[in-house]
Amino acid sequence: MIELSNRQEHFLTTISGISDVTAAVILGEIGSINRFERPGHLVAFAGLDASVHQSGDFNGSSSKLSKRGSPYLRRTIWQAAFVASFHDPALSLY
């Protein structure tokens, strides 16, 4: 898996919190980045977009993640952010 990831030209492992295994999972779940016309499509594929709660005149004020996309990609991104928050002082503030 890591060998296939290393054959592709990417810069994912230069990001704090992303290891070779994490990069391989991200690349495996996304496939070709050209599949997505806009960044919002990739965000929706990962299920990291906000879900809309509305009906008639009612518009919900609290938004949650839609979680409609790839659970593996969403979990991997969460784990990378969690690891990065321990190793990067700027990210630990968030």
Backbone torsions as a table, in degrees:
resi	resn	phi	psi	omega
1	MET	NA	-46.3	-178.7
2	ILE	-68.4	-34.4	178.2
3	GLU	-62.5	-41.5	177.8
4	LEU	-65.3	-37.8	178.5
5	SER	-65.1	-41.0	-178.1
6	ASN	-71.5	-21.4	177.6
7	ARG	-72.7	-24.7	179.6
8	GLN	-86.7	146.9	178.5
9	GLU	-85.1	109.6	178.9
10	HIS	-148.9	163.9	-179.3
11	PHE	-121.0	21.0	-176.1
12	LEU	-61.4	-37.9	-176.1
13	THR	-73.6	-7.3	175.0
14	THR	-81.2	-10.5	179.5
15	ILE	-85.7	134.0	179.4
16	SER	-59.0	128.9	177.7
17	GLY	97.6	-8.1	-179.0
18	ILE	-108.9	114.8	178.4
19	SER	-93.2	-178.2	177.4
20	ASP	-61.9	-40.4	-179.6
21	VAL	-67.8	-43.9	179.0
22	THR	-61.5	-43.1	178.1
23	ALA	-62.2	-39.8	179.4
24	ALA	-63.6	-40.9	178.9
25	VAL	-65.9	-44.4	179.8
26	ILE	-61.3	-47.5	179.7
27	LEU	-64.2	-37.9	179.3
28	GLY	-67.2	-37.1	-179.8
29	GLU	-76.9	-40.2	-177.3
30	ILE	-77.8	-38.4	-174.3
31	GLY	73.4	-132.4	178.4
32	SER	-83.3	129.3	179.1
33	ILE	-65.8	-20.7	-179.5
34	ASN	-70.2	-9.2	176.9
35	ARG	-68.1	-20.9	-174.4
36	PHE	-105.8	121.7	-178.5
37	GLU	-70.7	-37.0	-177.3
38	ARG	-133.7	158.7	177.1
39	PRO	-58.0	-33.4	179.5
40	GLY	-62.0	-30.5	177.4
41	HIS	-67.2	-39.3	177.4
42	LEU	-68.0	-40.0	177.6
43	VAL	-61.2	-42.4	178.8
44	ALA	-67.8	-37.3	178.2
45	PHE	-61.5	-36.2	178.5
46	ALA	-79.4	-10.5	-178.9
47	GLY	76.0	23.6	-178.0
48	LEU	-99.7	7.9	177.7
49	ASP	-86.5	158.7	-179.1
50	ALA	-78.3	139.0	175.9
51	SER	-85.0	147.7	-177.6
52	VAL	-102.0	128.6	177.7
53	HIS	-115.3	101.8	177.7
54	GLN	-151.0	150.4	178.7
55	SER	-155.6	117.1	-178.3
56	GLY	62.0	-119.6	179.2
57	ASP	-89.2	-7.9	-177.4
58	PHE	-82.7	130.4	172.0
59	ASN	-124.7	117.3	-180.0
60	GLY	-66.0	142.8	-177.1
61	SER	-94.7	-24.6	179.5
62	SER	-100.4	132.6	-178.7
63	SER	-112.3	142.1	175.3
64	LYS	-121.7	166.7	175.7
65	LEU	-65.4	143.9	-179.4
66	SER	-72.1	-32.9	-179.3
67	LYS	53.2	31.8	-178.0
68	ARG	-94.0	-6.6	-176.4
69	GLY	-96.6	-149.6	-176.7
70	SER	-72.5	116.7	178.4
71	PRO	-68.2	-28.1	180.0
72	TYR	-70.5	-42.3	178.0
73	LEU	-66.7	-43.4	179.6
74	ARG	-61.0	-45.2	-179.5
75	ARG	-65.6	-40.0	-179.8
76	THR	-65.8	-41.3	177.8
77	ILE	-65.6	-39.6	177.7
78	TRP	-62.4	-45.4	-179.7
79	GLN	-63.2	-40.7	178.5
80	ALA	-63.2	-41.4	178.6
81	ALA	-66.4	-37.6	179.3
82	PHE	-64.5	-45.5	178.6
83	VAL	-65.0	-43.4	-179.1
84	ALA	-62.8	-32.6	-179.2
85	SER	-67.0	-24.0	177.1
86	PHE	-84.3	-26.6	-174.3
87	HIS	-101.0	-17.0	-178.1
88	ASP	-119.1	113.1	-177.4
89	PRO	-58.7	-34.6	179.4
90	ALA	-66.0	-38.6	-179.6
91	LEU	-76.1	-25.3	-178.5
92	SER	-66.9	-18.9	176.4
93	LEU	-68.5	-25.4	-177.9
94	TYR	-97.7	NA	NA
